[in-house]
Amino acid sequence: MPCHGFHIENRKLISTLEIIARQAGITIIDGTVEGVERGPQGVAAVHLKGGRRLDADFFIDASGFRSELLGKALEEPYVSFDKSLFCDRAVVGGWERTTEPILPYTTAETMDAGWSWQIEHEHHVNRGYVYCSQAISDDEAAAEFRRKNPKVPDSMRVVKFRTGRYRRMWVDNVLAIGNSGGFVEPLEATALMVVCAECETLVETLSESGLTPTQSMRDLYNKHLVESWDEIRDFLALHYKLNTRLDTPFWRQCRTDTDLHRLDTFLKYYEENGPSALGRYVLPREPGAFGVEGYLVMLVGNCHPYQARYKPSSGELQIWKRRQAEFASAAQQGFDVKQTLAYVRHPKWAWRTSERPGAKEPVMQDASRPPTPSFSLG
């Protein structure tokens, strides 16, 4: 199955989800939590500023880094990832797009003490620098960020965070979703993926239990999510362990001190055997969130050395070169983002959902088959 993702502006996404929630009959109460009332089942009620008390049988903690219910009220122990992921801050900035091309991917650029993202939107360029506060000061990070991105405005802001997870995400009658249960830096943009997995697993658990989940079901939920968070931690750690682009104190520390936890065995297997398909059976979770291909992309892309070098025959080299030429030709015929937007906004374009034979999900097709535009549509 081909994989793809979308860059969606956060405010538009949230406002759209609120509209959908209201249409589904969900009541949205906007208030500030000032206190939490404990009870025999965990949390009995939350108290809002202004004196309102909200009681319930089941609470979902989506309070972000504050973790008002799981972390503060229930005092669930926190498991830090600081032995594998050293970055703990980000300086964030962005600017309105002018003549920059709209890239169809997210850029991750190596910086002196971390890395910088660039997320593309049609009218806005979102840029940020994730760094380690033990390796560089906030002012130094901001200066480096601005030096490499002169369009960054003066309104840059520093965001502090910690990477890790709580020992359990579901405790008594409280279940944490998103940053209230765990967080890793945005190197692989896994936050929404985890939220989707949490919601899906919760729905399956409630459906299977008839809305009365047992302790063993809560234990199974926690086991699944703990393994997911730990897998993401190890995968991100591999990015740092293998990066040899810069020879700064931060990156030297990453190469020597990053704890790969369960990936040590996989890395040793690769160093002996190279990009072998059998490596999938050495991974702690297979296929997991990334599959063996995701790990091989990191190892091969970073030119990590291995012993068993394969020597292709002349015929195999010819096949490889022919495929390269085919891919290059296909890429040259592709649309860039502006051309694609012009195409789907063409007055003769229409979206229609249809089912392909054998496909499990619908695809979007051009119903009216407009002629290929010249892209001088304004």
C-alpha positions in Angstrom: 0.0 0.0 0.0 1.4 3.5 -0.9 1.9 5.8 2.1 1.1 9.4 2.1 0.5 12.2 4.5 -1.1 15.7 4.6 0.1 19.0 5.9 -2.9 20.5 7.6 -2.9 23.8 9.4 -3.6 23.2 13.0 -6.2 25.9 13.6 -8.3 24.9 10.6 -8.1 21.2 11.7 -9.3 22.0 15.3 -12.1 24.3 14.1 -13.3 21.6 11.7 -13.2 18.9 14.4 -15.2 21.1 16.7 -17.9 21.6 14.0 -18.1 17.9 13.4 -18.3 17.2 17.2 -21.2 19.6 17.6 -23.0 18.1 14.6 -22.6 14.7 16.3 -24.4 16.0 19.4 -21.3 16.6 21.6 -21.6 19.4 24.1 -18.4 21.5 24.3 -17.8 23.3 27.6 -15.0 25.8 27.5 -13.5 26.3 31.0 -10.3 26.2 33.1 -9.7 23.3 35.4 -8.9 24.6 38.9 -9.2 21.4 40.9 -9.7 17.6 40.6 -11.8 15.6 43.1 -10.5 12.1 43.7 -12.9 9.2 44.3 -12.9 5.4 44.8 -12.8 4.8 41.0 -10.0 7.3 40.4 -11.3 10.7 39.5 -14.8 11.7 40.7 -15.1 15.2 39.3 -13.2 18.2 37.9 -13.9 21.7 39.2 -13.8 24.6 36.8 -13.0 28.2 37.3 -16.2 29.9 38.4 -17.3 27.0 40.6 -18.8 24.6 38.2 -18.4 20.9 39.1 -18.3 18.2 36.3 -18.7 14.6 37.4 -18.5 11.5 35.2 -17.9 7.7 35.3 -15.0 8.0 32.8 -12.5 10.7 32.0 -10.3 11.3 29.0 -7.3 13.4 29.9 -6.4 15.5 26.8 -4.8 18.4 28.8 -1.5 18.2 27.0 1.8 18.4 28.8 0.0 19.5 32.0 -1.6 16.0 32.3 -4.0 17.3 34.8 -5.7 14.0 35.6 -3.2 11.2 34.9 0.0 13.0 36.0 -1.1 15.5 38.6 -4.3 14.0 40.2 -3.5 10.3 40.0 0.3 10.8 40.3 1.2 8.1 37.8 5.0 7.7 37.5 6.7 9.3 34.5 9.3 7.3 32.4 11.8 9.7 30.8 13.4 9.1 27.4 16.3 11.5 28.1 18.9 8.7 27.7 17.9 8.3 24.1 16.5 11.7 23.0 18.6 14.6 24.3 16.6 17.5 22.7 14.3 19.3 25.1 13.5 22.7 23.5 12.4 24.2 20.3 12.5 27.8 18.9 9.6 28.2 16.6 9.0 30.7 13.8 7.5 31.0 10.4 6.6 33.5 7.7 4.1 34.1 5.0 5.2 32.6 1.7 6.4 34.8 -1.1 8.3 33.3 -4.0 9.4 30.0 -2.2 8.4 26.8 -4.1 5.8 24.7 -2.2 7.7 21.5 -1.5 5.7 18.3 -1.4 7.5 17.0 1.7 8.7 18.1 5.2 12.4 19.2 5.4 14.5 18.0 8.4 17.8 19.9 8.4 20.8 19.0 10.7 21.7 21.9 13.0 24.6 22.4 15.4 22.7 21.1 18.4 19.7 19.4 17.0 17.6 19.7 13.8 15.2 22.1 12.1 11.9 21.4 10.5 10.2 23.1 7.6 6.5 22.3 7.0 4.9 23.5 3.8 1.5 25.2 3.6 0.1 27.0 0.6 0.5 30.5 2.1 2.7 29.9 5.1 6.1 28.4 5.8 6.3 26.8 9.2 9.8 26.6 10.6 11.3 25.5 13.9 14.6 24.4 15.5 14.6 21.5 18.0 17.7 21.5 20.2 19.3 20.3 23.4 19.5 23.0 26.1 22.6 21.3 27.6 24.5 21.9 24.3 23.3 25.4 23.3 21.6 28.3 25.0 18.2 29.7 24.0 19.9 32.8 22.6 22.5 30.9 20.7 19.8 28.6 19.2 17.7 31.6 18.2 20.8 33.2 16.6 21.7 30.1 14.6 18.1 29.6 13.6 17.8 33.2 12.3 21.2 33.1 10.6 20.1 30.1 8.5 16.5 31.5 8.1 16.7 35.3 7.7 12.9 35.5 7.0 12.1 34.3 10.6 10.2 37.1 12.4 11.2 38.7 15.7 8.2 37.0 17.3 10.0 33.7 17.6 9.1 31.7 20.7 10.9 29.0 22.8 8.9 25.9 23.7 10.2 23.7 26.5 9.3 20.0 26.5 10.3 16.7 28.0 10.3 13.4 26.1 8.9 10.3 27.7 5.7 8.6 28.7 3.7 7.7 31.8 4.1 4.2 33.1 0.5 3.6 32.2 -1.8 5.6 30.1 -5.1 4.1 31.5 -5.3 4.2 35.3 -8.6 3.5 37.0 -11.3 5.6 35.2 -8.8 8.0 33.5 -7.3 7.5 30.1 -4.7 9.9 28.7 -4.8 10.8 25.0 -1.9 12.6 23.2 0.6 14.7 25.1 -1.0 14.1 28.4 0.2 10.5 28.2 3.5 10.8 26.4 5.5 12.9 24.1 8.5 12.6 21.7 10.0 15.4 19.7 8.4 15.9 16.2 11.2 14.3 14.2 8.9 11.7 12.6 5.6 13.6 13.2 4.2 10.7 15.2 1.9 12.7 17.5 -1.3 12.5 15.4 -0.4 8.9 14.6 -0.3 8.0 18.3 -3.6 9.9 18.9 -5.3 7.9 16.2 -3.9 4.6 17.5 -5.1 5.5 21.0 -8.6 6.4 19.9 -8.9 3.3 17.7 -7.7 1.0 20.5 -10.0 2.7 23.0 -13.0 2.3 20.8 -12.2 -1.4 20.2 -11.8 -2.0 23.9 -15.0 -0.3 24.8 -16.9 -2.1 22.0 -15.4 -5.5 23.0 -16.3 -5.0 26.7 -19.8 -3.6 26.2 -18.6 -0.3 27.8 -17.5 -2.1 31.0 -13.8 -2.7 30.5 -12.1 -5.1 32.8 -8.7 -4.6 34.5 -7.1 -7.1 32.1 -8.4 -5.1 29.2 -6.9 -1.9 30.7 -3.7 -3.8 31.2 -3.7 -4.9 27.5 -4.4 -1.3 26.4 -1.4 -0.1 28.5 0.9 -2.8 27.2 0.0 -1.9 23.6 0.6 1.8 24.0 3.7 1.4 26.1 5.2 -0.7 23.3 4.2 1.9 20.8 5.8 4.7 22.6 9.0 2.7 23.2 9.2 1.8 19.6 8.9 5.4 18.5 11.6 6.4 21.1 14.0 3.8 19.7 13.3 4.7 16.0 14.0 8.4 16.7 17.1 7.5 18.7 18.4 5.7 15.6 18.3 9.0 13.7 20.7 10.6 16.1 23.0 7.6 16.6 23.7 7.3 12.9 24.0 11.0 11.9 27.5 11.9 10.8 26.7 15.1 8.9 28.2 17.6 11.5 31.0 17.1 14.0 29.8 19.3 16.8 29.9 18.4 20.5 26.2 17.6 20.4 26.4 15.2 17.5 29.5 13.6 18.9 27.6 12.9 22.1 24.7 11.5 20.1 26.9 9.1 18.2 28.6 7.8 21.4 25.9 8.0 24.1 22.5 7.5 22.5 20.8 4.5 24.1 19.1 2.4 21.4 17.5 0.1 23.9 16.0 -2.8 22.0 17.5 -1.8 18.6 21.1 -2.8 19.6 20.6 -6.3 18.4 19.1 -5.1 15.1 22.0 -2.7 14.5 24.5 -5.4 15.1 22.7 -7.7 12.6 22.8 -4.9 10.0 26.5 -4.3 10.6 27.2 -7.9 9.8 24.6 -8.6 7.1 23.7 -5.3 5.5 20.1 -4.4 4.3 18.8 -8.0 4.5 15.1 -8.6 4.4 15.5 -11.1 7.2 16.3 -8.1 9.5 12.6 -7.7 10.1 12.7 -10.8 12.3 15.3 -9.1 14.5 13.2 -6.1 15.2 11.5 -5.9 18.7 8.1 -5.4 16.9 7.3 -6.5 13.4 6.0 -4.9 11.3 5.5 -2.2 14.0 4.8 1.4 13.1 7.6 1.8 10.6 8.3 -1.7 9.2 11.8 -2.9 8.5 11.9 -0.6 5.5 11.7 2.5 7.7 14.8 1.3 9.6 16.7 0.4 6.4 16.0 3.9 5.1 17.8 5.3 8.1 20.7 2.9 7.9 21.2 3.0 4.1 20.5 6.7 3.9 23.1 7.5 6.6 25.6 5.2 4.9 26.1 3.1 8.0 28.8 0.6 7.3 28.3 -3.2 7.1 30.4 -6.1 6.2 28.5 -8.4 3.8 28.7 -6.3 0.6 26.6 -7.5 -2.3 28.3 -7.4 -5.8 25.7 -7.1 -8.5 26.2 -8.7 -11.9 26.4 -6.5 -15.0 22.9 -7.6 -15.9 21.6 -6.5 -12.5 23.4 -3.1 -12.9 21.7 -2.6 -16.3 18.3 -3.3 -14.8 19.0 -0.9 -11.9 20.1 1.9 -14.3 17.0 1.4 -16.4 14.8 1.6 -13.4 16.6 4.8 -12.3 16.0 6.3 -15.7 12.3 5.3 -15.6 11.9 6.9 -12.2 13.6 10.1 -13.3 11.4 10.3 -16.4 8.3 9.8 -14.3 9.4 12.5 -11.9 10.0 15.0 -14.7 6.4 14.4 -15.9 4.9 14.9 -12.4 3.0 18.0 -11.2 4.5 20.4 -8.6 2.2 21.5 -5.8 1.1 24.7 -7.5 0.2 22.9 -10.6 -1.7 20.2 -8.6 -3.7 22.9 -6.8 -4.5 24.6 -10.1 -5.7 21.3 -11.5 -8.1 20.4 -8.7 -9.4 24.0 -8.6 -10.1 24.0 -12.3 -13.9 24.6 -13.0 -14.2 21.3 -14.9 -12.7 19.3 -12.0 -15.1 17.3 -9.8 -14.4 14.9 -6.9 -16.1 11.5 -7.0 -15.6 8.5 -4.7 -15.6 5.1 -6.5 -14.5 1.6 -5.6 -11.7 0.0 -7.5 -12.0 -3.8 -8.0 -10.3 -5.5 -5.1 -9.5 -2.2 -3.3 -10.4 -1.9 0.4 -10.9 1.8 0.4 -12.4 4.3 -2.0 -10.2 6.5 -4.2 -10.8 10.0 -5.5 -11.3 10.3 -9.3 -11.8 13.0 -11.8 -15.4 12.7 -12.8 -15.5 15.1 -15.7 -12.1 14.4 -17.1 -11.1 18.1 -17.7 -8.3 18.7 -20.2 -4.9 19.0 -18.7 -4.7 22.7 -17.8 -1.8 24.8 -18.9 -1.6 26.2 -15.4 -2.0 29.8 -16.5 -5.3 29.9 -14.6 -4.4 32.9 -12.5 
